[in-house]
Amino acid sequence: MKLIFKKDDKSQISVFRNVNGQEQVFSYIDMIKDLIASKNMEEPEISGNFAHAEVASIKRMVEFINKEIIPEDKA
């Protein structure tokens, strides 16, 4: 599963899911279902004028989620 983060010229952030190469509206329920099935979140796509700190925060979130869904003895 891959999340897509976009920031427009008015600094509005939108989040989508990449499902089979197509963008779908983000839903926490669907994200959880995908994580249960795949047990992995891919590196996110980030586009727009994100600050370095925002990009770092998004990437840390993905790393944290992956650590939580993959038990340490399986990593």
Stockholm file with secondary structure:
# STOCKHOLM 1.0

chainA/1-75         MKLIFKKDDKSQISVFRNVNGQEQVFSYIDMIKDLIASKNMEEPEISGNFAHAEVASIKRMVEFINKEIIPEDKA
#=GR chainA/1-75 SS CEEEEEECTTCCEEEEEEETTEEEECCHHHHHHHHHHHCCCCCCEEEESCCHHHHHHHHHHHHHHHHHHSCTTTC
#=GC SS_cons        CEEEEEECTTCCEEEEEEETTEEEECCHHHHHHHHHHHCCCCCCEEEESCCHHHHHHHHHHHHHHHHHHSCTTTC
//
